Amino acid sequence: MISDKLQKASPAIYLILVVIAASGMGYTLRAGRARSAAEAHFAAFASQMANVQYAEAQKSIDAALALWPDNAYYRSSSGVLYERLATLGGVASFLKPDRPVTPEARGLLELAVGAYQEALARNPDDDCFYHNLGWLYWRLGQKEASVDSFKQAITLNRAVGLYHLSLGLVYEQSGDPQAAEPEYVSALRMSPALLDSDFFRDLQDRQPSLAGRIVSNAISELEKRLGAADDPILESYLGRLYIGSNLNRAHELLVRATTGLPNLSRAWTNLGNVLVLEGNAGEAELCYRKATLLDQSDYLPLKSLGSVYEQDSKPKPGIDCYLKAIDNWRQMISVHAYRSARIYNSQVVLRDDIVPGGLLAYTEPDFDPALVYGRVSALYGQIGDASKAAYFQQRSRQPIVIP
């Protein structure tokens, strides 16, 4: 063996090599222990953020970064914390930039900007870092830097509807709805569920003609693509967009989508919604059940299934579905957080790592936990459990923390 020859040729050199190897192994072990400890601190941080324990979260992320300073995901997560600490009123504050920013809040936002810049220095290809930076620049009154950041996010990943939506919002708030329109169309084409979001309802209230054109243009673009080649995913998207304007076409497309690609959970949910509108709750129930099996993390089919059970006088399964729907809504995770577990090889992620806080829920299908708690209370009343009925009635009156 080579080691035997080295030892015979020069015992001194051999000893040096052994010491170097041992030192390297020691360093590797120490680095491994440091990273494991950092992950433990980050896990605590993620839990504390979910429970709005920001003071404790600050200590945890600082400890994680002290042990693993080159971790880009940790750096970006500290930026999320600084934005949340700014307590600007969540997404509403960013959508109404005329609201003044206090000196304290400005300082926190600038710290958040610095955190994202440091994260990008370690990973310049993370599209969501640029998206979040865009909103921070916007709230600090730096429109040009904001637009540039959103455009960079889109350049890195054109397939995320949220990036187009955010750029569209900034254009619209800047008084340029004409520039916002194609961005909104792109967002809706990629994420038809936006039709069910608070974002789209607000858009309809303030710009009804613009909202109508967005839907029409998104349908037109998808129809052209579908004409070029059969695609169950496009059929699924179009089917959702047609609900409310052409129920027969929606039914046709959603049946084709679920037949061609039966694992499309949202297509089954939307088909169930169409069947309910057509007065066929029995078949709708089957669709919702398929959707819940295909994606056990989605709150939409569970909420709809709970409603079907409630209407069918099945209180116990209705309660189970409603409560699971609330739990899933609270566990909502961003696309970036889902990807980050793989990109950064992290066992724990910050589920809502989108800036500003509340934007994720604002752009996902609307869900009212207070209303659902009220339905649970009523169902417990039907089965004669007065204590649980009272408990969930009380829960329905408590403030709801957006995940």
C-alpha positions as CSV (number, residue, x, y, z in Angstrom):
1,M,0.0,0.0,0.0
2,I,1.1,3.6,-0.6
3,S,0.9,4.4,3.2
4,D,3.2,1.5,3.9
5,K,5.8,2.7,1.4
6,L,5.6,6.3,2.7
7,Q,6.1,5.1,6.3
8,K,9.2,3.1,5.3
9,A,10.6,5.8,3.1
10,S,10.2,8.7,5.5
11,P,8.6,8.1,9.0
12,A,8.6,11.9,9.6
13,I,6.6,12.6,6.4
14,Y,4.2,9.8,7.3
15,L,3.6,11.3,10.7
16,I,2.9,14.7,9.3
17,L,0.4,13.2,6.9
18,V,-1.3,11.4,9.7
19,V,-1.5,14.6,11.8
20,I,-3.0,16.5,8.8
21,A,-5.5,13.8,8.2
22,A,-6.6,13.7,11.8
23,S,-6.9,17.4,11.9
24,G,-9.1,17.3,8.8
25,M,-11.3,14.7,10.3
26,G,-11.6,16.8,13.5
27,Y,-12.5,19.9,11.5
28,T,-15.2,17.9,9.6
29,L,-16.7,16.6,12.8
30,R,-16.7,20.0,14.4
31,A,-18.3,21.5,11.3
32,G,-20.9,18.8,11.3
33,R,-21.8,19.4,14.9
34,A,-22.0,23.1,14.3
35,R,-24.3,22.6,11.4
36,S,-26.5,20.2,13.4
37,A,-26.7,22.8,16.2
38,A,-27.5,25.5,13.7
39,E,-30.4,23.4,12.2
40,A,-31.7,23.0,15.7
41,H,-31.7,26.7,16.3
42,F,-33.4,27.3,12.9
43,A,-36.1,24.7,13.7
44,A,-36.8,26.7,16.9
45,F,-36.8,29.9,14.8
46,A,-39.4,28.5,12.3
47,S,-41.7,27.4,15.1
48,Q,-41.4,30.8,16.9
49,M,-42.1,32.7,13.7
50,A,-45.3,30.6,13.1
51,N,-46.4,31.5,16.7
52,V,-45.5,35.2,16.2
53,Q,-42.8,35.0,18.9
54,Y,-40.5,37.4,17.2
55,A,-38.3,38.2,20.2
56,E,-37.5,34.6,20.7
57,A,-37.1,34.1,16.9
58,Q,-34.5,36.8,16.8
59,K,-32.3,35.0,19.3
60,S,-32.7,31.7,17.5
61,I,-31.8,33.0,14.0
62,D,-28.9,34.9,15.4
63,A,-27.6,31.7,17.0
64,A,-28.1,29.7,13.8
65,L,-26.2,32.3,11.8
66,A,-23.4,32.4,14.3
67,L,-22.9,28.7,13.7
68,W,-23.5,28.7,10.0
69,P,-22.9,32.3,8.7
70,D,-22.7,31.3,5.0
71,N,-26.1,29.8,4.9
72,A,-28.0,31.9,2.3
73,Y,-31.4,30.5,3.5
74,Y,-30.8,31.6,7.1
75,R,-29.7,35.0,5.9
76,S,-32.9,35.4,3.9
77,S,-35.0,34.2,6.8
78,S,-33.6,36.9,9.0
79,G,-34.8,39.3,6.4
80,V,-38.3,37.9,6.8
81,L,-38.1,38.4,10.5
82,Y,-37.0,42.0,10.2
83,E,-39.9,42.7,7.8
84,R,-42.3,41.1,10.3
85,L,-40.8,43.1,13.2
86,A,-41.4,46.3,11.3
87,T,-45.1,45.8,12.2
88,L,-46.4,47.8,9.3
89,G,-49.8,46.2,9.1
90,G,-48.8,43.3,6.8
91,V,-49.7,43.3,3.2
92,A,-52.2,46.2,3.5
93,S,-49.4,48.5,4.3
94,F,-47.4,47.6,1.2
95,L,-50.5,47.9,-1.0
96,K,-51.1,51.4,0.3
97,P,-47.6,53.0,0.2
98,D,-48.9,56.4,1.2
99,R,-48.9,55.2,4.8
100,P,-45.9,56.7,6.5
101,V,-43.0,54.6,7.6
102,T,-41.8,55.3,11.1
103,P,-38.0,55.7,11.6
104,E,-38.0,52.5,13.6
105,A,-39.8,50.6,10.9
106,R,-37.5,52.1,8.2
107,G,-34.5,50.9,10.1
108,L,-35.9,47.4,10.3
109,L,-36.7,47.4,6.6
110,E,-33.2,48.5,5.8
111,L,-31.9,45.6,7.9
112,A,-34.1,43.3,5.9
113,V,-32.7,44.6,2.7
114,G,-29.2,44.0,4.0
115,A,-30.1,40.5,4.9
116,Y,-31.4,39.7,1.4
117,Q,-28.3,41.3,-0.2
118,E,-26.1,39.1,1.9
119,A,-28.2,36.1,1.0
120,L,-27.9,36.9,-2.7
121,A,-24.2,37.3,-2.4
122,R,-24.2,33.6,-1.3
123,N,-26.8,32.5,-3.8
124,P,-27.4,34.9,-6.7
125,D,-29.8,32.5,-8.4
126,D,-32.6,32.5,-5.8
127,D,-35.5,34.1,-7.6
128,C,-37.6,34.5,-4.4
129,F,-34.9,36.5,-2.7
130,Y,-35.2,39.1,-5.5
131,H,-39.0,39.0,-5.2
132,N,-38.9,39.8,-1.5
133,L,-36.3,42.4,-2.0
134,G,-38.5,44.1,-4.6
135,W,-41.3,44.6,-2.0
136,L,-38.8,45.9,0.6
137,Y,-37.4,48.5,-1.9
138,W,-41.0,49.5,-2.8
139,R,-42.0,50.2,0.8
140,L,-38.8,52.2,1.3
141,G,-39.9,54.4,-1.7
142,Q,-37.2,53.0,-4.1
143,K,-39.5,52.3,-7.1
144,E,-36.8,51.7,-9.7
145,A,-34.9,49.3,-7.5
146,S,-38.2,47.6,-6.7
147,V,-39.1,47.0,-10.4
148,D,-35.6,45.9,-11.3
149,S,-35.8,43.3,-8.5
150,F,-39.1,41.9,-9.6
151,K,-37.9,41.7,-13.2
152,Q,-34.8,39.8,-12.0
153,A,-37.0,37.3,-10.1
154,I,-39.0,36.8,-13.3
155,T,-35.9,36.4,-15.4
156,L,-34.7,33.7,-13.1
157,N,-38.0,31.9,-12.9
158,R,-40.8,33.0,-15.3
159,A,-43.1,30.2,-14.1
160,V,-44.1,31.7,-10.7
161,G,-47.3,33.7,-11.0
162,L,-46.7,35.5,-7.8
163,Y,-43.7,37.4,-9.3
164,H,-45.8,38.7,-12.1
165,L,-48.6,39.6,-9.8
166,S,-46.3,41.6,-7.5
167,L,-44.8,43.5,-10.5
168,G,-48.3,44.2,-11.7
169,L,-49.3,45.6,-8.3
170,V,-46.3,47.9,-8.2
171,Y,-47.2,49.1,-11.8
172,E,-50.8,49.6,-10.8
173,Q,-50.0,51.5,-7.6
174,S,-47.6,53.7,-9.7
175,G,-50.6,54.8,-11.8
176,D,-49.8,52.6,-14.8
177,P,-52.6,49.9,-15.1
178,Q,-51.7,49.4,-18.7
179,A,-48.3,48.0,-17.7
180,A,-49.9,46.0,-14.9
181,E,-52.4,44.3,-17.2
182,P,-50.0,41.8,-19.0
183,E,-48.4,40.9,-15.7
184,Y,-51.8,40.2,-14.1
185,V,-52.7,38.1,-17.2
186,S,-49.5,36.1,-16.8
187,A,-50.2,35.5,-13.1
188,L,-53.7,34.4,-13.7
189,R,-52.7,32.1,-16.6
190,M,-50.1,30.4,-14.4
191,S,-52.3,30.4,-11.2
192,P,-56.0,30.3,-12.1
193,A,-56.8,29.9,-8.3
194,L,-56.2,33.6,-8.1
195,L,-59.8,34.1,-9.1
196,D,-60.8,32.9,-5.7
197,S,-58.3,35.1,-3.8
198,D,-58.7,38.3,-1.9
199,F,-56.4,39.9,-4.4
200,F,-58.8,39.3,-7.3
201,R,-61.8,40.4,-5.3
202,D,-60.0,43.7,-4.4
203,L,-59.0,44.1,-8.0
204,Q,-62.6,43.7,-9.1
205,D,-63.7,46.4,-6.6
206,R,-61.2,49.0,-7.7
207,Q,-60.7,48.1,-11.4
208,P,-63.7,46.0,-12.6
209,S,-63.0,46.5,-16.3
210,L,-59.4,45.6,-15.9
211,A,-60.3,42.5,-13.9
212,G,-62.7,41.4,-16.7
213,R,-60.0,41.9,-19.4
214,I,-57.5,39.9,-17.4
215,V,-59.8,36.9,-17.3
216,S,-60.7,37.2,-21.0
217,N,-57.1,37.5,-22.1
218,A,-55.9,34.7,-19.9
219,I,-58.6,32.4,-21.4
220,S,-57.7,33.5,-24.9
221,E,-54.0,32.7,-24.4
222,L,-54.7,29.3,-22.9
223,E,-57.2,28.4,-25.6
224,K,-54.5,29.2,-28.2
225,R,-52.0,27.0,-26.4
226,L,-54.6,24.2,-26.0
227,G,-55.4,24.4,-29.7
228,A,-51.7,23.6,-30.6
229,A,-51.6,20.5,-28.4
230,D,-53.8,18.6,-26.0
231,D,-52.7,19.2,-22.5
232,P,-54.6,18.1,-19.3
233,I,-52.9,20.8,-17.2
234,L,-54.0,23.6,-19.6
235,E,-57.5,22.0,-19.7
236,S,-57.5,22.1,-15.9
237,Y,-56.5,25.8,-15.8
238,L,-59.0,26.7,-18.5
239,G,-61.8,24.8,-16.8
240,R,-61.3,26.9,-13.6
241,L,-61.3,30.1,-15.6
242,Y,-64.6,29.2,-17.3
243,I,-66.5,28.6,-14.0
244,G,-68.8,31.6,-13.7
245,S,-69.0,32.4,-17.4
246,N,-69.4,29.1,-19.2
247,L,-70.3,26.2,-17.0
248,N,-70.7,23.7,-19.8
249,R,-67.2,24.5,-21.2
250,A,-65.8,24.3,-17.7
251,H,-67.4,20.9,-17.1
252,E,-66.1,19.6,-20.4
253,L,-62.5,20.7,-19.9
254,L,-62.3,19.5,-16.3
255,V,-63.6,16.1,-17.2
256,R,-61.0,15.9,-20.0
257,A,-58.3,17.1,-17.6
258,T,-59.1,14.5,-14.9
259,T,-59.4,11.8,-17.4
260,G,-56.1,12.6,-19.1
261,L,-54.2,13.2,-15.9
262,P,-56.1,11.8,-12.9
263,N,-53.6,13.0,-10.3
264,L,-54.6,16.7,-10.8
265,S,-56.1,17.4,-7.3
266,R,-57.2,20.9,-8.0
267,A,-58.9,19.8,-11.2
268,W,-61.0,17.3,-9.2
269,T,-61.8,20.1,-6.7
270,N,-62.9,22.4,-9.5
271,L,-64.9,19.6,-11.1
272,G,-66.6,19.1,-7.8
273,N,-67.5,22.8,-7.6
274,V,-69.0,22.6,-11.1
275,L,-71.1,19.6,-10.2
276,V,-72.4,21.4,-7.1
277,L,-73.5,24.3,-9.3
278,E,-75.2,21.8,-11.5
279,G,-77.0,20.3,-8.6
280,N,-75.1,17.0,-8.4
281,A,-73.7,16.9,-4.9
282,G,-73.4,13.2,-4.9
283,E,-70.8,13.1,-7.7
284,A,-69.2,16.3,-6.3
285,E,-68.5,14.4,-3.1
286,L,-66.6,11.8,-5.0
287,C,-64.5,14.5,-6.7
288,Y,-63.7,16.2,-3.4
289,R,-62.7,12.9,-1.9
290,K,-60.3,12.1,-4.7
291,A,-58.8,15.6,-4.4
292,T,-58.2,15.1,-0.7
293,L,-56.5,11.8,-1.3
294,L,-54.3,13.2,-4.0
295,D,-53.2,16.3,-2.0
296,Q,-53.7,15.8,1.7
297,S,-52.2,19.3,2.4
298,D,-54.9,21.2,0.4
299,Y,-57.6,23.0,2.4
300,L,-60.0,23.7,-0.5
301,P,-61.4,20.2,-1.1
302,L,-61.7,19.5,2.6
303,K,-63.7,22.7,3.1
304,S,-66.0,21.8,0.2
305,L,-66.3,18.2,1.4
306,G,-67.2,19.4,4.8
307,S,-70.0,21.6,3.3
308,V,-71.3,18.6,1.3
309,Y,-71.4,16.4,4.5
310,E,-73.1,19.3,6.4
311,Q,-75.8,19.6,3.7
312,D,-76.2,15.8,3.7
313,S,-76.8,15.8,7.5
314,K,-73.5,14.0,8.3
315,P,-72.1,16.1,11.1
316,K,-69.2,14.0,12.3
317,P,-67.4,13.6,9.0
318,G,-68.3,17.3,8.3
319,I,-66.6,18.3,11.5
320,D,-63.5,16.3,10.7
321,C,-63.2,17.8,7.2
322,Y,-63.7,21.4,8.5
323,L,-61.1,21.1,11.3
324,K,-58.6,19.4,8.9
325,A,-59.2,22.3,6.4
326,I,-58.3,24.9,9.1
327,D,-55.2,23.0,10.0
328,N,-54.1,22.7,6.4
329,W,-54.7,26.5,5.9
330,R,-52.5,27.2,8.9
331,Q,-49.8,25.0,7.5
332,M,-49.8,26.8,4.1
333,I,-46.4,26.7,2.5
334,S,-45.0,28.9,-0.2
335,V,-43.6,27.4,-3.4
336,H,-40.2,28.7,-2.5
337,A,-40.2,27.2,1.0
338,Y,-41.2,23.9,-0.6
339,R,-38.2,24.1,-3.0
340,S,-35.8,25.3,-0.3
341,A,-35.8,22.0,1.5
342,R,-34.1,20.6,-1.5
343,I,-32.1,23.6,-2.7
344,Y,-30.5,24.3,0.7
345,N,-30.6,20.7,2.0
346,S,-32.6,21.9,5.0
347,Q,-34.8,19.6,7.1
348,V,-36.8,22.6,8.3
349,V,-38.1,25.5,6.3
350,L,-39.9,28.8,7.1
351,R,-43.3,27.9,5.7
352,D,-44.3,31.5,4.8
353,D,-41.1,33.0,3.6
354,I,-42.8,35.6,1.4
355,V,-42.5,39.3,1.9
356,P,-44.6,41.1,2.9
357,G,-46.3,39.1,5.6
358,G,-49.8,38.1,4.5
359,L,-49.1,38.2,0.7
360,L,-49.1,34.4,0.5
361,A,-52.6,34.2,2.1
362,Y,-53.8,37.2,0.1
363,T,-53.0,35.6,-3.2
364,E,-54.2,32.0,-2.4
365,P,-57.9,31.0,-2.5
366,D,-59.8,32.8,0.2
367,F,-60.4,31.0,3.5
368,D,-62.3,32.3,6.5
369,P,-61.3,30.2,9.6
370,A,-63.8,32.1,11.8
371,L,-66.6,31.1,9.5
372,V,-65.5,27.5,9.4
373,Y,-65.2,27.4,13.2
374,G,-68.8,28.7,13.3
375,R,-69.9,25.8,11.1
376,V,-68.1,23.3,13.4
377,S,-69.9,24.8,16.3
378,A,-73.2,24.4,14.6
379,L,-72.5,20.7,13.7
380,Y,-71.5,19.9,17.3
381,G,-74.8,21.5,18.4
382,Q,-76.6,19.1,16.0
383,I,-75.0,16.0,17.7
384,G,-75.8,17.4,21.2
385,D,-72.2,18.2,22.3
386,A,-72.9,21.6,23.9
387,S,-69.5,22.1,25.4
388,K,-67.6,21.7,22.1
389,A,-70.3,23.8,20.3
390,A,-69.6,26.6,22.8
391,Y,-65.8,26.1,22.5
392,F,-65.8,26.4,18.7
393,Q,-68.3,29.3,18.8
394,Q,-65.8,31.1,21.0
395,R,-62.9,30.2,18.6
396,S,-65.0,31.8,15.8
397,R,-64.9,35.1,17.6
398,Q,-61.1,35.2,18.3
399,P,-58.7,37.1,16.1
400,I,-57.3,35.0,13.4
401,V,-53.5,35.0,12.8
402,I,-52.6,34.7,9.1
403,P,-50.0,31.9,8.8
